[in-house]
Amino acid sequence: MMAETWLPSLKTAGPQEGFELAAKLARLGVKLTQPSADVRDKLRANYEQDSAQLIASSQVIAVHFQTIAAANGYWRD
């Protein structure tokens, strides 16, 4: 696991920053799952041309963004 605290809060300045955080969470999830940069680089060639895997990646980001949006109340009146 990560030794340093890098995510003190899910609060962001706005939705764009929240979406960027969601993408970062997705990338870090992959990095924690597969810590070898060499293996990740080799696997990238497989999924970068696979629309189903790209859509799945987008879904992961969307789930993270839902969480961040809820934490920030983006859709409150």
Gaussian input, Z-matrix of N, CA and C with variables (Angstrom, degrees):
# hf/3-21g

backbone

0 1
 N
 C     1     B1
 C     2     B2     1     A1
 N     3     B3     2     A2     1     D1
 C     4     B4     3     A3     2     D2
 C     5     B5     4     A4     3     D3
 N     6     B6     5     A5     4     D4
 C     7     B7     6     A6     5     D5
 C     8     B8     7     A7     6     D6
 N     9     B9     8     A8     7     D7
 C    10    B10     9     A9     8     D8
 C    11    B11    10    A10     9     D9
 N    12    B12    11    A11    10    D10
 C    13    B13    12    A12    11    D11
 C    14    B14    13    A13    12    D12
 N    15    B15    14    A14    13    D13
 C    16    B16    15    A15    14    D14
 C    17    B17    16    A16    15    D15
 N    18    B18    17    A17    16    D16
 C    19    B19    18    A18    17    D17
 C    20    B20    19    A19    18    D18
 N    21    B21    20    A20    19    D19
 C    22    B22    21    A21    20    D20
 C    23    B23    22    A22    21    D21
 N    24    B24    23    A23    22    D22
 C    25    B25    24    A24    23    D23
 C    26    B26    25    A25    24    D24
 N    27    B27    26    A26    25    D25
 C    28    B28    27    A27    26    D26
 C    29    B29    28    A28    27    D27
 N    30    B30    29    A29    28    D28
 C    31    B31    30    A30    29    D29
 C    32    B32    31    A31    30    D30
 N    33    B33    32    A32    31    D31
 C    34    B34    33    A33    32    D32
 C    35    B35    34    A34    33    D33
 N    36    B36    35    A35    34    D34
 C    37    B37    36    A36    35    D35
 C    38    B38    37    A37    36    D36
 N    39    B39    38    A38    37    D37
 C    40    B40    39    A39    38    D38
 C    41    B41    40    A40    39    D39
 N    42    B42    41    A41    40    D40
 C    43    B43    42    A42    41    D41
 C    44    B44    43    A43    42    D42
 N    45    B45    44    A44    43    D43
 C    46    B46    45    A45    44    D44
 C    47    B47    46    A46    45    D45
 N    48    B48    47    A47    46    D46
 C    49    B49    48    A48    47    D47
 C    50    B50    49    A49    48    D48
 N    51    B51    50    A50    49    D49
 C    52    B52    51    A51    50    D50
 C    53    B53    52    A52    51    D51
 N    54    B54    53    A53    52    D52
 C    55    B55    54    A54    53    D53
 C    56    B56    55    A55    54    D54
 N    57    B57    56    A56    55    D55
 C    58    B58    57    A57    56    D56
 C    59    B59    58    A58    57    D57
 N    60    B60    59    A59    58    D58
 C    61    B61    60    A60    59    D59
 C    62    B62    61    A61    60    D60
 N    63    B63    62    A62    61    D61
 C    64    B64    63    A63    62    D62
 C    65    B65    64    A64    63    D63
 N    66    B66    65    A65    64    D64
 C    67    B67    66    A66    65    D65
 C    68    B68    67    A67    66    D66
 N    69    B69    68    A68    67    D67
 C    70    B70    69    A69    68    D68
 C    71    B71    70    A70    69    D69
 N    72    B72    71    A71    70    D70
 C    73    B73    72    A72    71    D71
 C    74    B74    73    A73    72    D72
 N    75    B75    74    A74    73    D73
 C    76    B76    75    A75    74    D74
 C    77    B77    76    A76    75    D75
 N    78    B78    77    A77    76    D76
 C    79    B79    78    A78    77    D77
 C    80    B80    79    A79    78    D78
 N    81    B81    80    A80    79    D79
 C    82    B82    81    A81    80    D80
 C    83    B83    82    A82    81    D81
 N    84    B84    83    A83    82    D82
 C    85    B85    84    A84    83    D83
 C    86    B86    85    A85    84    D84
 N    87    B87    86    A86    85    D85
 C    88    B88    87    A87    86    D86
 C    89    B89    88    A88    87    D87
 N    90    B90    89    A89    88    D88
 C    91    B91    90    A90    89    D89
 C    92    B92    91    A91    90    D90
 N    93    B93    92    A92    91    D91
 C    94    B94    93    A93    92    D92
 C    95    B95    94    A94    93    D93
 N    96    B96    95    A95    94    D94
 C    97    B97    96    A96    95    D95
 C    98    B98    97    A97    96    D96
 N    99    B99    98    A98    97    D97
 C   100   B100    99    A99    98    D98
 C   101   B101   100   A100    99    D99
 N   102   B102   101   A101   100   D100
 C   103   B103   102   A102   101   D101
 C   104   B104   103   A103   102   D102
 N   105   B105   104   A104   103   D103
 C   106   B106   105   A105   104   D104
 C   107   B107   106   A106   105   D105
 N   108   B108   107   A107   106   D106
 C   109   B109   108   A108   107   D107
 C   110   B110   109   A109   108   D108
 N   111   B111   110   A110   109   D109
 C   112   B112   111   A111   110   D110
 C   113   B113   112   A112   111   D111
 N   114   B114   113   A113   112   D112
 C   115   B115   114   A114   113   D113
 C   116   B116   115   A115   114   D114
 N   117   B117   116   A116   115   D115
 C   118   B118   117   A117   116   D116
 C   119   B119   118   A118   117   D117
 N   120   B120   119   A119   118   D118
 C   121   B121   120   A120   119   D119
 C   122   B122   121   A121   120   D120
 N   123   B123   122   A122   121   D121
 C   124   B124   123   A123   122   D122
 C   125   B125   124   A124   123   D123
 N   126   B126   125   A125   124   D124
 C   127   B127   126   A126   125   D125
 C   128   B128   127   A127   126   D126
 N   129   B129   128   A128   127   D127
 C   130   B130   129   A129   128   D128
 C   131   B131   130   A130   129   D129
 N   132   B132   131   A131   130   D130
 C   133   B133   132   A132   131   D131
 C   134   B134   133   A133   132   D132
 N   135   B135   134   A134   133   D133
 C   136   B136   135   A135   134   D134
 C   137   B137   136   A136   135   D135
 N   138   B138   137   A137   136   D136
 C   139   B139   138   A138   137   D137
 C   140   B140   139   A139   138   D138
 N   141   B141   140   A140   139   D139
 C   142   B142   141   A141   140   D140
 C   143   B143   142   A142   141   D141
 N   144   B144   143   A143   142   D142
 C   145   B145   144   A144   143   D143
 C   146   B146   145   A145   144   D144
 N   147   B147   146   A146   145   D145
 C   148   B148   147   A147   146   D146
 C   149   B149   148   A148   147   D147
 N   150   B150   149   A149   148   D148
 C   151   B151   150   A150   149   D149
 C   152   B152   151   A151   150   D150
 N   153   B153   152   A152   151   D151
 C   154   B154   153   A153   152   D152
 C   155   B155   154   A154   153   D153
 N   156   B156   155   A155   154   D154
 C   157   B157   156   A156   155   D155
 C   158   B158   157   A157   156   D156
 N   159   B159   158   A158   157   D157
 C   160   B160   159   A159   158   D158
 C   161   B161   160   A160   159   D159
 N   162   B162   161   A161   160   D160
 C   163   B163   162   A162   161   D161
 C   164   B164   163   A163   162   D162
 N   165   B165   164   A164   163   D163
 C   166   B166   165   A165   164   D164
 C   167   B167   166   A166   165   D165
 N   168   B168   167   A167   166   D166
 C   169   B169   168   A168   167   D167
 C   170   B170   169   A169   168   D168
 N   171   B171   170   A170   169   D169
 C   172   B172   171   A171   170   D170
 C   173   B173   172   A172   171   D171
 N   174   B174   173   A173   172   D172
 C   175   B175   174   A174   173   D173
 C   176   B176   175   A175   174   D174
 N   177   B177   176   A176   175   D175
 C   178   B178   177   A177   176   D176
 C   179   B179   178   A178   177   D177
 N   180   B180   179   A179   178   D178
 C   181   B181   180   A180   179   D179
 C   182   B182   181   A181   180   D180
 N   183   B183   182   A182   181   D181
 C   184   B184   183   A183   182   D182
 C   185   B185   184   A184   183   D183
 N   186   B186   185   A185   184   D184
 C   187   B187   186   A186   185   D185
 C   188   B188   187   A187   186   D186
 N   189   B189   188   A188   187   D187
 C   190   B190   189   A189   188   D188
 C   191   B191   190   A190   189   D189
 N   192   B192   191   A191   190   D190
 C   193   B193   192   A192   191   D191
 C   194   B194   193   A193   192   D192
 N   195   B195   194   A194   193   D193
 C   196   B196   195   A195   194   D194
 C   197   B197   196   A196   195   D195
 N   198   B198   197   A197   196   D196
 C   199   B199   198   A198   197   D197
 C   200   B200   199   A199   198   D198
 N   201   B201   200   A200   199   D199
 C   202   B202   201   A201   200   D200
 C   203   B203   202   A202   201   D201
 N   204   B204   203   A203   202   D202
 C   205   B205   204   A204   203   D203
 C   206   B206   205   A205   204   D204
 N   207   B207   206   A206   205   D205
 C   208   B208   207   A207   206   D206
 C   209   B209   208   A208   207   D207
 N   210   B210   209   A209   208   D208
 C   211   B211   210   A210   209   D209
 C   212   B212   211   A211   210   D210
 N   213   B213   212   A212   211   D211
 C   214   B214   213   A213   212   D212
 C   215   B215   214   A214   213   D213
 N   216   B216   215   A215   214   D214
 C   217   B217   216   A216   215   D215
 C   218   B218   217   A217   216   D216
 N   219   B219   218   A218   217   D217
 C   220   B220   219   A219   218   D218
 C   221   B221   220   A220   219   D219
 N   222   B222   221   A221   220   D220
 C   223   B223   222   A222   221   D221
 C   224   B224   223   A223   222   D222
 N   225   B225   224   A224   223   D223
 C   226   B226   225   A225   224   D224
 C   227   B227   226   A226   225   D225
 N   228   B228   227   A227   226   D226
 C   229   B229   228   A228   227   D227
 C   230   B230   229   A229   228   D228

   B1=1.4511
   B2=1.5284
   B3=1.3090
   B4=1.4615
   B5=1.5210
   B6=1.3128
   B7=1.4612
   B8=1.5236
   B9=1.3021
   B10=1.4629
   B11=1.5284
   B12=1.3178
   B13=1.4560
   B14=1.5216
   B15=1.3055
   B16=1.4663
   B17=1.5237
   B18=1.3283
   B19=1.4625
   B20=1.5209
   B21=1.3292
   B22=1.4584
   B23=1.5267
   B24=1.3332
   B25=1.4592
   B26=1.5307
   B27=1.3161
   B28=1.4628
   B29=1.5266
   B30=1.3044
   B31=1.4670
   B32=1.5189
   B33=1.3317
   B34=1.4592
   B35=1.5250
   B36=1.3294
   B37=1.4637
   B38=1.5210
   B39=1.3086
   B40=1.4535
   B41=1.5106
   B42=1.3323
   B43=1.4541
   B44=1.5380
   B45=1.3178
   B46=1.4689
   B47=1.5292
   B48=1.3184
   B49=1.4643
   B50=1.5310
   B51=1.3266
   B52=1.4605
   B53=1.5127
   B54=1.3358
   B55=1.4584
   B56=1.5277
   B57=1.3229
   B58=1.4721
   B59=1.5279
   B60=1.3292
   B61=1.4583
   B62=1.5303
   B63=1.3255
   B64=1.4669
   B65=1.5253
   B66=1.3300
   B67=1.4640
   B68=1.5288
   B69=1.3165
   B70=1.4654
   B71=1.5292
   B72=1.3205
   B73=1.4534
   B74=1.5251
   B75=1.3263
   B76=1.4695
   B77=1.5295
   B78=1.3367
   B79=1.4780
   B80=1.5216
   B81=1.3292
   B82=1.4564
   B83=1.5230
   B84=1.3227
   B85=1.4597
   B86=1.5198
   B87=1.3202
   B88=1.4617
   B89=1.5192
   B90=1.3214
   B91=1.4645
   B92=1.5262
   B93=1.3291
   B94=1.4643
   B95=1.5249
   B96=1.3317
   B97=1.4537
   B98=1.5248
   B99=1.3368
   B100=1.4682
   B101=1.5268
   B102=1.3370
   B103=1.4590
   B104=1.5300
   B105=1.3113
   B106=1.4628
   B107=1.5295
   B108=1.3241
   B109=1.4671
   B110=1.5276
   B111=1.3170
   B112=1.4685
   B113=1.5238
   B114=1.3165
   B115=1.4637
   B116=1.5215
   B117=1.3368
   B118=1.4708
   B119=1.5227
   B120=1.3303
   B121=1.4671
   B122=1.5247
   B123=1.3303
   B124=1.4695
   B125=1.5266
   B126=1.3269
   B127=1.4634
   B128=1.5219
   B129=1.3227
   B130=1.4659
   B131=1.5207
   B132=1.3265
   B133=1.4688
   B134=1.5288
   B135=1.3276
   B136=1.4655
   B137=1.5186
   B138=1.3347
   B139=1.4628
   B140=1.5184
   B141=1.3261
   B142=1.4653
   B143=1.5235
   B144=1.3281
   B145=1.4663
   B146=1.5361
   B147=1.3238
   B148=1.4653
   B149=1.5281
   B150=1.3149
   B151=1.4713
   B152=1.5242
   B153=1.3172
   B154=1.4635
   B155=1.5298
   B156=1.3208
   B157=1.4603
   B158=1.5245
   B159=1.3139
   B160=1.4623
   B161=1.5279
   B162=1.3263
   B163=1.4633
   B164=1.5232
   B165=1.3233
   B166=1.4657
   B167=1.5299
   B168=1.3234
   B169=1.4668
   B170=1.5214
   B171=1.3260
   B172=1.4637
   B173=1.5234
   B174=1.3207
   B175=1.4625
   B176=1.5311
   B177=1.3103
   B178=1.4582
   B179=1.5294
   B180=1.3318
   B181=1.4620
   B182=1.5271
   B183=1.3337
   B184=1.4628
   B185=1.5259
   B186=1.3222
   B187=1.4709
   B188=1.5260
   B189=1.3206
   B190=1.4695
   B191=1.5347
   B192=1.3325
   B193=1.4629
   B194=1.5276
   B195=1.3318
   B196=1.4742
   B197=1.5225
   B198=1.3215
   B199=1.4638
   B200=1.5227
   B201=1.3231
   B202=1.4644
   B203=1.5231
   B204=1.3269
   B205=1.4610
   B206=1.5247
   B207=1.3229
   B208=1.4672
   B209=1.5252
   B210=1.3269
   B211=1.4633
   B212=1.5242
   B213=1.3264
   B214=1.4597
   B215=1.5234
   B216=1.3151
   B217=1.4521
   B218=1.5231
   B219=1.3312
   B220=1.4584
   B221=1.5289
   B222=1.3284
   B223=1.4549
   B224=1.5193
   B225=1.3024
   B226=1.4734
   B227=1.5244
   B228=1.2927
   B229=1.4723
   B230=1.4940
   A1=109.56
   A2=115.10
   A3=121.10
   A4=109.82
   A5=115.67
   A6=120.82
   A7=112.27
   A8=117.38
   A9=120.63
   A10=111.35
   A11=116.10
   A12=121.29
   A13=108.34
   A14=117.25
   A15=121.13
   A16=111.21
   A17=116.93
   A18=120.56
   A19=109.74
   A20=116.91
   A21=119.52
   A22=113.40
   A23=117.24
   A24=120.84
   A25=109.81
   A26=115.39
   A27=120.56
   A28=111.52
   A29=117.05
   A30=120.82
   A31=110.06
   A32=116.12
   A33=121.62
   A34=109.23
   A35=115.56
   A36=120.60
   A37=112.41
   A38=117.85
   A39=120.99
   A40=110.84
   A41=117.24
   A42=121.23
   A43=114.66
   A44=118.19
   A45=118.77
   A46=110.58
   A47=116.30
   A48=119.83
   A49=110.07
   A50=116.31
   A51=120.53
   A52=112.15
   A53=116.66
   A54=120.12
   A55=110.64
   A56=116.70
   A57=120.26
   A58=110.70
   A59=116.95
   A60=120.57
   A61=110.05
   A62=117.19
   A63=120.81
   A64=111.13
   A65=117.02
   A66=120.68
   A67=110.20
   A68=116.74
   A69=120.56
   A70=110.34
   A71=117.16
   A72=120.53
   A73=110.86
   A74=116.45
   A75=120.21
   A76=110.63
   A77=116.44
   A78=120.08
   A79=111.16
   A80=116.75
   A81=119.70
   A82=111.85
   A83=116.89
   A84=120.06
   A85=111.20
   A86=116.37
   A87=120.49
   A88=110.01
   A89=116.56
   A90=121.21
   A91=111.67
   A92=117.02
   A93=119.99
   A94=111.16
   A95=116.52
   A96=121.00
   A97=111.64
   A98=116.28
   A99=121.92
   A100=108.01
   A101=117.70
   A102=120.07
   A103=115.16
   A104=118.62
   A105=120.78
   A106=111.27
   A107=116.35
   A108=120.54
   A109=110.63
   A110=117.21
   A111=120.18
   A112=111.39
   A113=116.46
   A114=120.25
   A115=109.98
   A116=117.07
   A117=119.40
   A118=111.15
   A119=116.86
   A120=120.30
   A121=111.30
   A122=117.21
   A123=120.67
   A124=111.07
   A125=116.57
   A126=120.81
   A127=112.48
   A128=116.46
   A129=120.61
   A130=111.77
   A131=116.94
   A132=120.65
   A133=111.16
   A134=117.48
   A135=120.76
   A136=112.58
   A137=116.72
   A138=118.05
   A139=114.18
   A140=119.35
   A141=118.89
   A142=112.62
   A143=117.29
   A144=121.94
   A145=112.18
   A146=117.28
   A147=122.14
   A148=109.45
   A149=116.06
   A150=119.73
   A151=112.09
   A152=118.94
   A153=120.97
   A154=110.80
   A155=116.75
   A156=119.64
   A157=111.16
   A158=117.69
   A159=120.36
   A160=110.65
   A161=116.38
   A162=120.09
   A163=109.77
   A164=117.63
   A165=121.22
   A166=110.29
   A167=116.84
   A168=120.32
   A169=110.54
   A170=116.41
   A171=120.74
   A172=111.21
   A173=116.43
   A174=120.06
   A175=111.44
   A176=117.37
   A177=121.11
   A178=109.71
   A179=116.24
   A180=119.95
   A181=109.85
   A182=117.32
   A183=120.68
   A184=111.78
   A185=117.23
   A186=120.02
   A187=110.06
   A188=116.67
   A189=119.52
   A190=110.17
   A191=116.70
   A192=119.75
   A193=110.94
   A194=117.62
   A195=120.17
   A196=110.69
   A197=116.03
   A198=120.81
   A199=111.09
   A200=116.09
   A201=121.01
   A202=110.63
   A203=116.73
   A204=120.73
   A205=110.86
   A206=116.60
   A207=120.07
   A208=110.49
   A209=117.21
   A210=120.79
   A211=112.02
   A212=115.99
   A213=120.84
   A214=113.63
   A215=117.49
   A216=120.56
   A217=113.00
   A218=117.67
   A219=120.77
   A220=113.81
   A221=117.92
   A222=120.25
   A223=113.25
   A224=116.52
   A225=118.71
   A226=109.03
   A227=114.67
   A228=120.53
   A229=111.79
   D1=171.70
   D2=-178.68
   D3=-78.24
   D4=132.20
   D5=-178.28
   D6=-80.97
   D7=-36.12
   D8=-175.97
   D9=-95.05
   D10=150.12
   D11=175.40
   D12=-81.86
   D13=117.63
   D14=-179.23
   D15=-119.08
   D16=-8.97
   D17=-178.17
   D18=-128.16
   D19=80.64
   D20=-177.53
   D21=-72.30
   D22=-18.73
   D23=-176.38
   D24=-163.06
   D25=156.23
   D26=171.83
   D27=-91.69
   D28=-2.45
   D29=179.58
   D30=-68.01
   D31=134.86
   D32=178.92
   D33=-132.19
   D34=166.50
   D35=-178.38
   D36=-72.85
   D37=-20.88
   D38=-179.19
   D39=-178.61
   D40=176.18
   D41=-176.94
   D42=-58.56
   D43=-38.28
   D44=-179.72
   D45=-63.63
   D46=-45.38
   D47=177.30
   D48=-63.07
   D49=-35.72
   D50=177.06
   D51=-64.33
   D52=-40.95
   D53=178.31
   D54=-66.34
   D55=-39.60
   D56=177.28
   D57=-62.84
   D58=-38.31
   D59=176.45
   D60=-65.31
   D61=-40.44
   D62=178.33
   D63=-60.13
   D64=-42.53
   D65=178.28
   D66=-64.72
   D67=-39.09
   D68=178.98
   D69=-64.82
   D70=-41.74
   D71=177.96
   D72=-60.24
   D73=-41.03
   D74=178.64
   D75=-63.34
   D76=-45.20
   D77=179.42
   D78=-62.28
   D79=-43.13
   D80=-179.39
   D81=-68.46
   D82=-31.10
   D83=175.20
   D84=-62.37
   D85=-41.97
   D86=176.83
   D87=-64.80
   D88=-43.19
   D89=-178.96
   D90=-62.27
   D91=-39.40
   D92=177.89
   D93=-69.69
   D94=-35.89
   D95=179.99
   D96=-71.07
   D97=-40.29
   D98=179.00
   D99=-127.28
   D100=89.79
   D101=-175.12
   D102=-69.26
   D103=-15.66
   D104=-178.42
   D105=-80.68
   D106=114.81
   D107=178.05
   D108=-63.11
   D109=-35.08
   D110=178.97
   D111=-63.09
   D112=-43.87
   D113=179.10
   D114=-65.84
   D115=-44.24
   D116=178.85
   D117=-59.48
   D118=-41.67
   D119=178.97
   D120=-62.88
   D121=-39.59
   D122=178.75
   D123=-67.22
   D124=-40.01
   D125=-179.06
   D126=-69.98
   D127=-29.28
   D128=-177.66
   D129=-55.69
   D130=-38.65
   D131=179.85
   D132=-60.31
   D133=-30.41
   D134=179.13
   D135=-73.11
   D136=-44.83
   D137=-172.92
   D138=-89.94
   D139=-18.85
   D140=-176.64
   D141=-70.25
   D142=-15.03
   D143=177.77
   D144=-109.24
   D145=6.58
   D146=-175.16
   D147=-110.49
   D148=108.16
   D149=-174.89
   D150=-62.16
   D151=-35.29
   D152=179.65
   D153=-64.55
   D154=-41.15
   D155=179.43
   D156=-70.81
   D157=-34.29
   D158=177.04
   D159=-67.70
   D160=-39.56
   D161=176.70
   D162=-64.48
   D163=-40.94
   D164=178.25
   D165=-61.30
   D166=-39.71
   D167=177.25
   D168=-62.62
   D169=-42.01
   D170=178.07
   D171=-62.71
   D172=-36.51
   D173=178.77
   D174=-65.28
   D175=-38.86
   D176=177.74
   D177=-62.43
   D178=-45.07
   D179=178.19
   D180=-61.83
   D181=-41.35
   D182=-179.55
   D183=-61.94
   D184=-39.78
   D185=178.59
   D186=-65.18
   D187=-43.20
   D188=177.00
   D189=-62.10
   D190=-40.44
   D191=-179.33
   D192=-65.55
   D193=-36.73
   D194=176.04
   D195=-58.12
   D196=-43.76
   D197=-179.91
   D198=-64.04
   D199=-44.97
   D200=-179.85
   D201=-66.10
   D202=-41.31
   D203=178.72
   D204=-62.06
   D205=-41.39
   D206=178.25
   D207=-64.71
   D208=-40.69
   D209=-179.94
   D210=-65.35
   D211=-28.82
   D212=-177.68
   D213=-99.66
   D214=-8.06
   D215=179.85
   D216=63.97
   D217=37.78
   D218=-177.15
   D219=-56.22
   D220=-29.07
   D221=-174.33
   D222=-107.68
   D223=17.50
   D224=176.11
   D225=-77.62
   D226=149.88
   D227=177.24
   D228=-77.48

